[in-house]
Every structure is written in C-alpha cells, then in structure tokens.
Amino acid sequence: MMMGFALRMLGSVAYSMVVQYYYGFGDSFTFYSGGNFFRDQIKNDLGSINYLFAPFDEMKDWFTAYTTNPAFTGYFSAPASNMVMRISAIFSYLSFNAFLIISLFFSFFSFMGQWKLFKVFNGINNYRYSKLLAFAILYTPSIWFWGSGILKDSICLGSVGFIIHILYKFFVRKKFSFLNLFFLCFLIFIVNTIKSYIITIITMGTIIMFFSVFIKSFKNRLIRLTLIFFAIITSALLFYVSNFTNEINELAEESIAQIEDFQKNYQTSSESDETSKAGFGLGELDPTPTSLILKSPVVIFTCLFRPFIWESRKVFILFTSFETMLVFLSTMYLMFRIGIIRFFTSIFKTPYLLFCFVISMLFALIIGFTTFNFGTMIRYKIIFLPFYYFLLVNLYINYVAGRKKIIVSVANKPAAEKNIEHGA
C-alpha cells in the first residue's frame, strides 16, 4: 500500500511540475482558477457559499456578473468543469489554497479509490499473485502519473474504485449499509456530472454480468439458449419501440461532426508545430452506426495497444509506448499460451472477467472514437486500464494453476502407469 501511495504522491508532484514548467498551461490551472473564484466570492460574501451547491445553469450568470476575465466562462458554465472547480475550492480550505497541496488531495482520493479496487480484485483472485496485481493496478506509470493532479480523471478514477468496492460489498459479500448507499449515490452523482458515459458503461457491464450469472444458474443448455434468444428479442423490441434507430443515427452524425472538428484542429496545430504531431487517424467515417461498428476493431486496438514505439514524437509518448508494447505482448502471450478460443471462452464463462472485458472494450471504443491525440488518449484511458490489467492477471493465474494441476497429476501417477504410457 505504501509503495502505491508514494508513487501516487510522486505522480502528483511530477505532473504539477510538468504542467507548470514543460507545457506552461493545462486544465489543472483552469480548475484551480475556478476554485479560487468560488473561494474569493465566499470570502467577500459568506452567503455565496450557496453556490457550491447551486444548480449548474445558474453558474454562468453568476460568474459573468463578478468576473472581469471572460476567458473561463465556457469552462465555468460547463457542469463537468464546474464540478471539479467546486471540489478544488473545498480542498483549498484544507491546503492554504496551495496548488500543489490541492493536487495532493486529488491524488490521495484517486489512490484510495484504486486501493479499494485493488482489494476487490485481490479478493477475487483469492490473494494469489498479489504483487503482480499491485504492479498492474497501483504501480503502472500511466495510472499513477496521469491519475494525479487537479483533473477530472483523478476524481473519476478514485470514484470508480469506490463505486466498484461498494457494489462488491452489496451484491457479493452481502454487506449492506445505508452509509455506503449514501456514499454510492453521491459518487455516482459526481461521476455522472463529470463524465456521464462512465456510469452508463459501468451500468451496462453490471447488467451483462448479472445476466450471465442468471443464465449460468440453469444447467439445461436449451433453457440457456432460450433465455438468450428472448433477451435479444426483447432488446430488439425496445430498440424499435423506443425509436432508438433515429436517435443512434443522430448520435452517430453528431459524433462524426465532432470527430471531423477534432481532426481539423489537430491537423492545424500539427502543421504549425512539428513537435505536436502525436496523433493518429481512422480514415473516412460515414455518419452511420454501421460505419462505427465496422471501425470498432481498429478503434479498440488503437486505444489498447498504441502508440507504438516508432510513433513516439515526444518523451512522454515514448515512455507510454513501452507500457503499451508490454500490454500488447502480454495479451498475445496469453492468447497463444491459453489458445485464442479458450482465451475468450474463459472470459465469457467467468462473470468478473466478462464485466471487466465489457467495460474495457466499451471504454476503448468511446475513447478511441473521440480522441485523435496520443497524449490525450493516454490520460483518458486510465479509467479502464485497471479492469483490463486485472483481466490479464486473472487469466495468467488460472493458466499457471492449470499447468500446476497437470504437473501434479502426472507426478502422482503410479510408476507402472507411467511406463505403460511410455510404451515400456
């Protein structure tokens, strides 16, 4: 635990130094400035403390009425950014309003959530290969570096860890408490405000996991297939009745338009600055769900295993490329040692692995489709890396355990039986 905590604190200091002296700008400064605005208004008028809990649609008018710098108006009026500013303002009273100390508070919350997630995963693994799991979830550089600082990612990373821990206590360990229920609702509200798609994906993963457990409770294969068939039919009917087709087409068109804007902005910045070229492209995308589905394998692969070493144009991208290369090699090793078919069947047979697989793939899909810069993608994808790393570690543990059983069974065979097998 202490090693993970030390690395997260180091990551907070390192990230703050990088933002200050390398980039010279960043979202952290914007959130810190917004938090200072809350703090200053409360200092001048104690009644302004109500704005820490006011609806987000009131923020823009309040901000524009008192500020002489309209540069942050868009950030301040956005619920996601405003929520981070509010949290920064609260932490400022515990840290003498020092930027670095506020960053340490964000990092501490992020670490505690990850520590809770590690305990859940370690328990599922029956405490086998705990050090390997700790290296994957707590010691991975991209997680403890980009998961630190005054950022949305720090809050979401920590919150997701706490959410999974509470859900595990409720549904697996059967330990319910109203305090945990209140904390769970509060965290869901925070994450849903900052990045709503995170809650949507976790909900989908949870539903699929419980449906898998429900299906497995029936021993008859015909009943299982029937239930799966009815589930597909019900989903299709809901899809049709709710008119989801038009909504998805509209969402696809909006996504494509957003993607094109990102690409244009990225190309413009790349042309003006050679060192900023750390992006990638997906080719032409049609504004249809079919096009998005067809591109999904490439998008997921890109988010999981890129940047490659030869694609690195910056020092930070180079370090990350070593990590992604290790993840790629680990995935390929397990696939070929276990067998590609058994690799996926093992995932779909195990509810916890299915949950992590669904979450990882959906996050990779969304992040890959909406991010065209490796630096940004690296920061965004830390939200699902612990789940994917747990999946790999669990598969490795079961693979090693299976080999040991085979070796022990062979060693325990009578000598005469061994001689018969060898044709003696």
Secondary structure per residue as TSV (DSSP state, phi and psi in degrees):
chain	resnum	aa	ss	phi	psi
A	1	M	-	360.0	-43.9
A	2	M	H	-64.6	-36.0
A	3	M	H	-65.2	-45.0
A	4	G	H	-62.5	-40.2
A	5	F	H	-64.8	-43.6
A	6	A	H	-63.4	-41.6
A	7	L	H	-65.1	-38.1
A	8	R	H	-67.5	-38.6
A	9	M	H	-67.6	-39.5
A	10	L	H	-62.4	-41.0
A	11	G	H	-61.6	-38.0
A	12	S	H	-64.1	-46.5
A	13	V	H	-65.7	-44.2
A	14	A	H	-63.5	-43.3
A	15	Y	H	-64.4	-40.7
A	16	S	H	-62.0	-41.1
A	17	M	H	-65.8	-39.9
A	18	V	I	-64.7	-44.9
A	19	V	I	-63.8	-38.8
A	20	Q	I	-74.3	-48.1
A	21	Y	I	-105.7	-18.0
A	22	Y	I	-99.3	-56.0
A	23	Y	I	-83.0	-40.1
A	24	G	S	81.2	-1.5
A	25	F	-	-159.2	171.1
A	26	G	-	162.5	165.2
A	27	D	H	-61.4	-29.8
A	28	S	H	-58.4	-42.1
A	29	F	H	-65.4	-38.2
A	30	T	H	-63.9	-45.6
A	31	F	H	-65.8	-37.7
A	32	Y	H	-65.3	-42.9
A	33	S	H	-63.7	-40.7
A	34	G	H	-63.3	-39.3
A	35	G	H	-63.9	-36.8
A	36	N	H	-64.8	-34.5
A	37	F	H	-63.0	-45.7
A	38	F	H	-57.6	-47.1
A	39	R	H	-62.2	-44.5
A	40	D	H	-64.9	-41.3
A	41	Q	H	-66.0	-38.3
A	42	I	H	-68.7	-35.7
A	43	K	H	-64.1	-39.7
A	44	N	H	-77.4	-32.8
A	45	D	-	-146.5	108.5
A	46	L	G	-60.0	-25.3
A	47	G	G	-65.9	-18.1
A	48	S	G	-69.4	-8.3
A	49	I	G	-61.9	-21.9
A	50	N	G	-61.4	-27.0
A	51	Y	G	-69.9	-17.1
A	52	L	G	-65.9	-19.6
A	53	F	S	-123.3	9.7
A	54	A	S	-78.5	158.2
A	55	P	-	-59.7	149.5
A	56	F	G	-69.0	-27.4
A	57	D	G	-69.9	-12.7
A	58	E	G	-88.1	-11.1
A	59	M	H	-68.5	-41.3
A	60	K	H	-61.7	-47.3
A	61	D	H	-64.0	-40.3
A	62	W	H	-64.5	-43.1
A	63	F	H	-66.2	-47.5
A	64	T	H	-67.3	-24.2
A	65	A	H	-75.3	-23.3
A	66	Y	H	-117.7	-10.9
A	67	T	-	-101.5	150.7
A	68	T	S	-105.5	-1.3
A	69	N	-	-117.8	100.5
A	70	P	G	-81.2	6.1
A	71	A	G	-63.7	-31.4
A	72	F	G	-98.3	9.7
A	73	T	H	-58.7	-44.0
A	74	G	H	-62.1	-41.7
A	75	Y	H	-66.5	-44.0
A	76	F	H	-66.8	-34.3
A	77	S	H	-83.3	-11.8
A	78	A	S	-82.1	125.7
A	79	P	H	-55.0	-41.2
A	80	A	H	-61.9	-50.8
A	81	S	H	-67.9	-39.9
A	82	N	H	-62.9	-35.9
A	83	M	H	-62.7	-42.9
A	84	V	H	-64.8	-38.0
A	85	M	H	-63.0	-40.4
A	86	R	H	-63.3	-44.0
A	87	I	H	-64.0	-41.5
A	88	S	H	-60.6	-40.2
A	89	A	H	-63.2	-41.1
A	90	I	H	-65.2	-44.8
A	91	F	H	-66.1	-25.8
A	92	S	H	-63.0	-28.7
A	93	Y	T	-75.8	-14.2
A	94	L	T	-102.0	0.1
A	95	S	T	-136.4	18.0
A	96	F	T	58.8	24.3
A	97	N	T	59.8	28.4
A	98	A	-	-85.8	129.7
A	99	F	H	-56.7	-47.0
A	100	L	H	-65.8	-40.0
A	101	I	H	-69.7	-37.5
A	102	I	H	-61.2	-40.2
A	103	S	H	-59.9	-38.6
A	104	L	H	-65.5	-36.0
A	105	F	H	-64.5	-44.1
A	106	F	H	-59.8	-43.9
A	107	S	H	-65.5	-38.7
A	108	F	H	-63.0	-44.3
A	109	F	H	-62.2	-42.5
A	110	S	H	-60.6	-43.8
A	111	F	H	-65.5	-43.6
A	112	M	H	-62.4	-38.7
A	113	G	H	-63.8	-41.7
A	114	Q	H	-68.4	-34.2
A	115	W	H	-64.2	-40.8
A	116	K	H	-64.1	-39.6
A	117	L	H	-66.0	-40.2
A	118	F	H	-60.6	-41.8
A	119	K	H	-63.5	-38.3
A	120	V	H	-63.2	-50.7
A	121	F	H	-64.5	-38.5
A	122	N	H	-65.5	-37.6
A	123	G	H	-66.5	-40.2
A	124	I	H	-61.8	-36.0
A	125	N	T	-80.5	5.3
A	126	N	T	58.1	33.5
A	127	Y	T	61.4	25.7
A	128	R	T	-90.3	140.3
A	129	Y	T	52.3	48.2
A	130	S	H	-63.5	-37.3
A	131	K	H	-65.2	-40.8
A	132	L	H	-62.7	-42.4
A	133	L	H	-65.5	-37.6
A	134	A	H	-65.5	-42.6
A	135	F	H	-59.2	-38.9
A	136	A	H	-72.2	-41.4
A	137	I	H	-98.9	-38.0
A	138	L	T	-100.9	-29.4
A	139	Y	S	-103.0	-5.5
A	140	T	-	-62.2	125.5
A	141	P	H	-55.7	-43.6
A	142	S	H	-64.2	-31.0
A	143	I	H	-75.5	-48.3
A	144	W	H	-78.6	-15.4
A	145	F	H	-88.6	-55.6
A	146	W	H	-79.2	-13.7
A	147	G	T	-91.7	20.1
A	148	S	-	-122.3	165.5
A	149	G	S	94.5	174.3
A	150	I	S	-81.2	83.6
A	151	L	S	-141.0	158.0
A	152	K	H	-61.8	-37.8
A	153	D	H	-63.4	-37.2
A	154	S	H	-62.8	-44.3
A	155	I	H	-66.3	-46.0
A	156	C	H	-66.1	-40.4
A	157	L	H	-62.2	-46.9
A	158	G	H	-67.6	-41.6
A	159	S	H	-63.3	-42.6
A	160	V	H	-61.8	-39.8
A	161	G	H	-61.0	-45.4
A	162	F	H	-64.8	-40.5
A	163	I	H	-61.6	-47.4
A	164	I	H	-63.6	-39.2
A	165	H	H	-62.8	-43.7
A	166	I	H	-68.2	-43.3
A	167	L	H	-61.1	-38.6
A	168	Y	H	-64.1	-41.1
A	169	K	H	-65.9	-39.3
A	170	F	H	-67.8	-52.6
A	171	F	H	-96.1	-22.4
A	172	V	T	-104.2	-50.8
A	173	R	S	-87.3	-6.0
A	174	K	-	57.6	40.1
A	175	K	-	-115.1	102.1
A	176	F	-	-106.7	142.0
A	177	S	-	-149.5	145.1
A	178	F	H	-67.7	-29.7
A	179	L	H	-64.5	-45.1
A	180	N	H	-65.9	-35.3
A	181	L	H	-64.4	-42.8
A	182	F	H	-63.0	-44.7
A	183	F	H	-62.7	-39.6
A	184	L	H	-62.8	-47.5
A	185	C	H	-62.3	-39.9
A	186	F	H	-63.5	-44.9
A	187	L	H	-66.3	-39.3
A	188	I	H	-62.4	-40.4
A	189	F	H	-62.1	-43.8
A	190	I	H	-62.0	-51.7
A	191	V	H	-66.6	-40.0
A	192	N	H	-63.2	-32.7
A	193	T	H	-72.2	-40.1
A	194	I	H	-80.1	-51.5
A	195	K	-	-144.0	91.8
A	196	S	H	-64.4	-28.8
A	197	Y	H	-65.1	-22.7
A	198	I	H	-64.0	-46.7
A	199	I	H	-65.1	-39.4
A	200	T	H	-60.5	-45.0
A	201	I	H	-68.0	-42.6
A	202	I	H	-62.4	-39.6
A	203	T	H	-62.8	-45.4
A	204	M	H	-62.2	-43.1
A	205	G	H	-62.9	-39.5
A	206	T	H	-66.4	-43.5
A	207	I	H	-62.2	-44.5
A	208	I	H	-64.5	-38.9
A	209	M	H	-64.4	-46.6
A	210	F	H	-66.9	-34.6
A	211	F	H	-65.6	-37.4
A	212	S	H	-63.1	-43.6
A	213	V	H	-63.6	-41.4
A	214	F	H	-62.6	-42.7
A	215	I	H	-63.9	-41.9
A	216	K	H	-69.2	-16.9
A	217	S	T	-70.1	-15.6
A	218	F	-	-97.1	123.9
A	219	K	-	-78.9	-28.6
A	220	N	-	-73.9	123.5
A	221	R	H	-66.3	-33.5
A	222	L	H	-64.1	-41.0
A	223	I	H	-64.0	-39.9
A	224	R	H	-61.1	-48.1
A	225	L	H	-63.0	-37.3
A	226	T	H	-64.3	-43.9
A	227	L	H	-64.1	-40.6
A	228	I	H	-63.8	-41.1
A	229	F	H	-61.7	-46.6
A	230	F	H	-66.0	-33.8
A	231	A	H	-64.6	-40.9
A	232	I	H	-67.0	-43.6
A	233	I	H	-62.8	-43.1
A	234	T	H	-63.0	-42.5
A	235	S	H	-62.5	-40.3
A	236	A	H	-66.1	-40.4
A	237	L	H	-64.7	-43.3
A	238	L	H	-62.4	-38.3
A	239	F	H	-61.3	-40.1
A	240	Y	H	-77.3	-47.6
A	241	V	H	-64.3	-39.2
A	242	S	T	-79.9	0.1
A	243	N	T	59.1	40.1
A	244	F	H	-67.4	-23.9
A	245	T	H	-59.2	-49.8
A	246	N	H	-63.9	-38.6
A	247	E	H	-65.3	-40.8
A	248	I	H	-67.0	-39.6
A	249	N	H	-61.6	-41.1
A	250	E	H	-64.7	-42.2
A	251	L	H	-63.4	-40.5
A	252	A	H	-62.6	-43.9
A	253	E	H	-63.2	-40.8
A	254	E	H	-64.6	-40.2
A	255	S	H	-63.6	-43.6
A	256	I	H	-63.4	-42.5
A	257	A	H	-61.4	-41.3
A	258	Q	H	-65.9	-41.4
A	259	I	H	-61.6	-43.2
A	260	E	H	-62.3	-38.9
A	261	D	H	-63.1	-43.7
A	262	F	H	-59.9	-42.8
A	263	Q	H	-64.2	-42.8
A	264	K	H	-64.2	-44.2
A	265	N	H	-63.9	-39.6
A	266	Y	H	-67.4	-43.4
A	267	Q	H	-62.4	-38.6
A	268	T	H	-62.5	-46.9
A	269	S	H	-67.6	-33.7
A	270	S	H	-67.7	-39.4
A	271	E	H	-66.5	-31.3
A	272	S	H	-88.1	-18.2
A	273	D	-	-142.0	110.5
A	274	E	G	-63.8	-33.6
A	275	T	G	-73.5	-12.7
A	276	S	G	-86.0	-3.1
A	277	K	-	-75.3	87.3
A	278	A	-	-137.4	42.3
A	279	G	B	-121.7	-171.2
A	280	F	-	-154.1	167.2
A	281	G	-	-132.7	159.8
A	282	L	-	-115.2	8.2
A	283	G	-	79.8	-163.9
A	284	E	-	-77.3	135.4
A	285	L	-	-123.5	126.0
A	286	D	-	-84.2	145.6
A	287	P	S	-77.0	59.4
A	288	T	S	-136.9	150.1
A	289	P	H	-58.1	-34.1
A	290	T	H	-60.5	-43.8
A	291	S	H	-62.9	-41.8
A	292	L	H	-63.9	-39.6
A	293	I	H	-66.4	-42.2
A	294	L	H	-64.7	-32.3
A	295	K	H	-84.1	-8.9
A	296	S	H	-56.7	-46.4
A	297	P	H	-57.4	-42.6
A	298	V	H	-66.3	-41.3
A	299	V	H	-64.0	-46.4
A	300	I	H	-63.9	-43.4
A	301	F	H	-60.7	-43.2
A	302	T	H	-61.6	-45.2
A	303	C	H	-68.4	-35.3
A	304	L	H	-78.5	-42.9
A	305	F	H	-120.0	1.4
A	306	R	-	-111.6	155.8
A	307	P	S	-80.7	148.4
A	308	F	-	-78.1	164.4
A	309	I	G	-60.1	-40.9
A	310	W	G	-74.7	-6.7
A	311	E	G	-93.5	-1.0
A	312	S	-	-79.7	126.1
A	313	R	-	-118.5	-2.8
A	314	K	S	-133.5	159.1
A	315	V	H	-62.9	-42.9
A	316	F	H	-66.1	-36.9
A	317	I	H	-68.6	-35.4
A	318	L	H	-63.2	-47.5
A	319	F	H	-60.3	-41.1
A	320	T	H	-66.9	-34.6
A	321	S	H	-62.6	-33.6
A	322	F	H	-65.0	-39.2
A	323	E	H	-66.9	-46.3
A	324	T	H	-66.3	-33.4
A	325	M	H	-64.8	-39.8
A	326	L	H	-63.9	-40.7
A	327	V	H	-64.0	-42.4
A	328	F	H	-62.6	-46.2
A	329	L	H	-65.3	-37.9
A	330	S	H	-64.7	-41.4
A	331	T	H	-64.6	-45.2
A	332	M	H	-65.1	-38.6
A	333	Y	H	-59.9	-48.4
A	334	L	H	-66.0	-39.2
A	335	M	H	-60.4	-43.4
A	336	F	H	-83.2	-28.8
A	337	R	H	-75.4	-41.4
A	338	I	H	-80.9	-34.6
A	339	G	-	107.6	134.1
A	340	I	H	-59.5	-43.7
A	341	I	H	-65.6	-47.1
A	342	R	H	-66.5	-30.1
A	343	F	H	-57.3	-47.9
A	344	F	H	-80.3	-35.3
A	345	T	H	-65.7	-34.8
A	346	S	H	-63.0	-37.8
A	347	I	H	-65.9	-46.9
A	348	F	H	-75.6	-17.1
A	349	K	H	-86.0	-19.5
A	350	T	S	-107.9	115.2
A	351	P	H	-55.6	-43.2
A	352	Y	H	-64.5	-41.6
A	353	L	H	-68.2	-37.2
A	354	L	H	-62.4	-42.1
A	355	F	H	-58.7	-49.4
A	356	C	H	-66.2	-36.9
A	357	F	H	-66.0	-47.1
A	358	V	H	-61.6	-45.4
A	359	I	H	-62.0	-46.1
A	360	S	H	-62.3	-44.6
A	361	M	H	-67.9	-41.1
A	362	L	H	-68.0	-42.2
A	363	F	H	-63.1	-45.2
A	364	A	H	-60.7	-36.7
A	365	L	H	-65.0	-50.3
A	366	I	H	-67.5	-46.4
A	367	I	H	-66.5	-40.5
A	368	G	H	-65.1	-35.2
A	369	F	H	-75.4	-26.4
A	370	T	H	-110.1	4.8
A	371	T	-	-129.6	127.8
A	372	F	-	-124.4	20.5
A	373	N	B	-129.0	128.0
A	374	F	H	-60.9	-39.6
A	375	G	H	-60.3	-44.4
A	376	T	H	-68.3	-41.3
A	377	M	H	-63.5	-37.9
A	378	I	H	-60.5	-41.3
A	379	R	H	-70.9	-40.6
A	380	Y	H	-68.6	-36.7
A	381	K	G	-81.7	-3.2
A	382	I	G	-64.7	-16.5
A	383	I	G	-66.0	-31.0
A	384	F	T	-108.2	-7.7
A	385	L	H	-58.0	-42.5
A	386	P	H	-57.6	-35.4
A	387	F	H	-70.5	-41.6
A	388	Y	H	-69.8	-38.7
A	389	Y	H	-65.8	-39.4
A	390	F	H	-61.8	-41.2
A	391	L	H	-56.9	-46.6
A	392	L	H	-66.1	-43.3
A	393	V	H	-64.2	-42.7
A	394	N	H	-63.9	-43.3
A	395	L	H	-62.6	-38.9
A	396	Y	H	-65.3	-42.6
A	397	I	H	-61.1	-45.6
A	398	N	H	-67.0	-33.9
A	399	Y	H	-65.6	-45.9
A	400	V	H	-64.6	-42.2
A	401	A	H	-62.6	-39.1
A	402	G	H	-63.9	-41.0
A	403	R	H	-65.5	-39.2
A	404	K	H	-64.7	-38.2
A	405	K	H	-62.5	-40.6
A	406	I	H	-64.7	-43.2
A	407	I	H	-64.6	-43.0
A	408	V	H	-65.6	-41.3
A	409	S	H	-65.1	-37.4
A	410	V	H	-69.4	-40.9
A	411	A	H	-67.0	-28.5
A	412	N	T	-87.7	-3.3
A	413	K	S	-69.9	144.2
A	414	P	-	-59.3	151.2
A	415	A	H	-60.7	-38.1
A	416	A	H	-63.5	-40.2
A	417	E	H	-64.6	-39.4
A	418	K	H	-63.0	-40.3
A	419	N	H	-65.4	-37.8
A	420	I	H	-62.6	-43.3
A	421	E	H	-62.8	-31.8
A	422	H	T	-92.1	7.0
A	423	G	T	76.1	21.3
A	424	A	-	-74.8	360.0
